[in-house]
Amino acid sequence: MSLKLISIVIIAGLFLGCASKEEEKLLNDFSQKNIKFQQIQQTQKALYVQDNKVIGFISALYLQPKNNTLTQKQYEKFVLGIYSENEIVPKAMLNGKEAINITKLTNDDKNLEGIPLKTKWNRYYMITFMQDDAKKLVLKVSIGYLDDKELYFSKESGCVKKLETF
């Protein structure tokens, strides 16, 4: 009888141990997907169209200070992805103020790890501004000969809301 009881305890322990590991894996996977979903919510994009053809594309991911370890509270940072034929370094303004730093990132840069919608055809830049206390942010991007594009972000509710459709 004691052998039967020991066998039941061992089998129950195995099931509980496996369920615990599987549950931890599922929670970790959900957490990673939730982070990517939040980043997609914080991404805005714009197309450059000429003669009904897309000739360029930009996307900007707002790295909110409270949600991201790459930023400190005194800065507003964006990861800007650019697809265009020319290698022109972008210019950027946030709510009418010029960027304090624009740094080109390599495609294997650690700052791009986990970035949604990353492609090998884009050029990426980390754009840094001094902190702006406004709840709504307008990122104006200039890429040489192409028209300026404005991307709209909001700091409310912990996520960026799309304010205008392009």
C-alpha positions as CSV (number, residue, x, y, z in Angstrom):
1,M,0.0,0.0,0.0
2,S,2.8,2.4,0.8
3,L,4.4,1.7,-2.6
4,K,1.1,2.7,-4.3
5,L,0.9,5.9,-2.3
6,I,4.6,6.7,-3.2
7,S,3.9,6.0,-6.9
8,I,0.8,8.4,-6.8
9,V,2.8,11.1,-5.1
10,I,5.7,10.8,-7.6
11,I,3.3,10.9,-10.6
12,A,1.4,13.8,-9.2
13,G,4.7,15.6,-8.6
14,L,5.8,15.0,-12.2
15,F,2.5,16.4,-13.6
16,L,2.7,19.5,-11.3
17,G,6.3,20.1,-12.2
18,C,5.6,19.9,-16.0
19,A,2.5,22.1,-15.8
20,S,4.5,24.7,-13.9
21,K,7.3,24.8,-16.5
22,E,4.8,24.9,-19.3
23,E,2.8,27.6,-17.6
24,E,5.9,29.7,-17.1
25,K,6.8,29.3,-20.8
26,L,3.3,30.3,-21.9
27,L,3.4,33.4,-19.6
28,N,6.8,34.4,-20.9
29,D,5.6,34.0,-24.5
30,F,2.5,36.1,-23.8
31,S,4.7,38.8,-22.2
32,Q,7.0,38.9,-25.3
33,K,4.0,39.1,-27.7
34,N,2.4,41.8,-25.5
35,I,5.5,43.9,-25.7
36,K,5.6,43.6,-29.6
37,F,1.8,44.5,-29.7
38,Q,2.5,47.6,-27.6
39,Q,5.4,48.6,-29.9
40,I,3.1,48.2,-33.0
41,Q,0.6,50.5,-31.3
42,Q,3.4,53.0,-30.9
43,T,4.4,52.9,-34.6
44,Q,3.3,55.4,-37.2
45,K,4.0,55.2,-40.9
46,A,3.8,57.3,-44.1
47,L,4.2,56.5,-47.8
48,Y,5.8,58.6,-50.5
49,V,3.8,58.1,-53.7
50,Q,4.6,59.4,-57.1
51,D,2.6,58.6,-60.3
52,N,0.7,55.9,-58.3
53,K,3.9,54.2,-57.3
54,V,5.3,54.0,-53.8
55,I,8.8,55.5,-54.0
56,G,9.5,55.7,-50.3
57,F,8.3,54.6,-46.9
58,I,9.0,55.8,-43.3
59,S,7.9,54.3,-40.0
60,A,8.6,55.8,-36.6
61,L,8.4,53.9,-33.3
62,Y,8.0,56.2,-30.2
63,L,10.1,54.9,-27.3
64,Q,8.0,56.1,-24.4
65,P,10.3,56.8,-21.4
66,K,8.0,55.0,-18.9
67,N,7.8,51.9,-21.2
68,N,11.3,51.6,-22.5
69,T,14.8,51.1,-21.0
70,L,16.5,52.9,-24.0
71,T,15.2,56.3,-22.9
72,Q,15.4,58.5,-19.8
73,K,12.7,60.8,-18.8
74,Q,14.5,63.9,-20.0
75,Y,14.5,62.7,-23.6
76,E,11.9,61.7,-26.3
77,K,13.3,59.0,-28.6
78,F,12.1,57.5,-31.8
79,V,13.4,54.7,-34.0
80,L,12.9,55.9,-37.6
81,G,12.9,53.4,-40.4
82,I,13.3,54.7,-44.0
83,Y,13.0,53.0,-47.3
84,S,14.0,55.1,-50.3
85,E,16.4,55.0,-53.2
86,N,18.6,57.8,-51.8
87,E,20.9,57.6,-48.7
88,I,19.9,61.0,-47.5
89,V,20.2,61.5,-43.7
90,P,16.8,62.6,-42.4
91,K,16.0,65.8,-40.6
92,A,13.4,65.7,-37.8
93,M,11.4,68.1,-35.6
94,L,9.2,67.3,-32.7
95,N,6.5,69.8,-32.0
96,G,8.5,72.4,-33.9
97,K,11.8,71.7,-32.1
98,E,14.8,70.2,-33.9
99,A,16.4,66.9,-32.9
100,I,19.4,67.1,-30.6
101,N,20.8,63.9,-32.1
102,I,20.2,61.6,-35.2
103,T,22.3,58.4,-35.2
104,K,22.3,55.9,-38.0
105,L,21.8,52.3,-36.7
106,T,23.2,49.2,-38.4
107,N,20.7,46.5,-39.1
108,D,22.2,44.3,-36.3
109,D,22.2,47.1,-33.7
110,K,20.9,46.0,-30.3
111,N,18.5,48.9,-30.3
112,L,16.6,47.2,-33.1
113,E,16.1,43.9,-31.3
114,G,12.4,43.1,-31.0
115,I,11.4,46.1,-33.1
116,P,8.3,45.1,-35.0
117,L,8.1,45.4,-38.8
118,K,11.9,45.5,-39.2
119,T,13.3,44.7,-42.7
120,K,16.7,44.4,-44.1
121,W,15.9,47.0,-46.9
122,N,15.3,49.9,-44.5
123,R,17.8,52.3,-43.0
124,Y,17.3,52.9,-39.3
125,Y,18.0,56.0,-37.2
126,M,17.7,56.7,-33.5
127,I,16.3,60.3,-33.2
128,T,16.6,62.0,-29.9
129,F,14.8,65.2,-28.7
130,M,14.7,67.0,-25.4
131,Q,11.6,66.0,-23.4
132,D,8.4,67.6,-24.5
133,D,5.6,68.0,-21.9
134,A,2.8,68.0,-24.5
135,K,0.5,65.1,-24.6
136,K,0.3,65.1,-28.3
137,L,3.5,64.8,-30.4
138,V,4.0,65.7,-34.0
139,L,7.1,64.2,-35.5
140,K,8.0,66.0,-38.8
141,V,10.4,64.1,-41.0
142,S,12.3,65.6,-43.9
143,I,14.2,63.4,-46.4
144,G,15.9,65.6,-48.9
145,Y,13.9,65.9,-52.1
146,L,10.8,64.0,-50.8
147,D,7.9,65.9,-49.2
148,D,8.0,66.4,-45.4
149,K,5.8,64.0,-43.6
150,E,4.1,64.5,-40.2
151,L,3.5,61.5,-37.9
152,Y,1.2,61.9,-34.9
153,F,1.6,60.4,-31.5
154,S,-0.1,60.6,-28.1
155,K,1.3,60.0,-24.6
156,E,-2.1,59.3,-23.1
157,S,-3.1,55.9,-21.8
158,G,0.4,54.6,-21.9
159,C,0.2,53.9,-25.6
160,V,0.3,55.9,-28.8
161,K,-3.0,56.4,-30.6
162,K,-3.3,56.9,-34.3
163,L,-4.5,60.5,-34.7
164,E,-4.5,60.7,-38.5
165,T,-4.7,58.1,-41.3
166,F,-2.2,58.4,-44.2
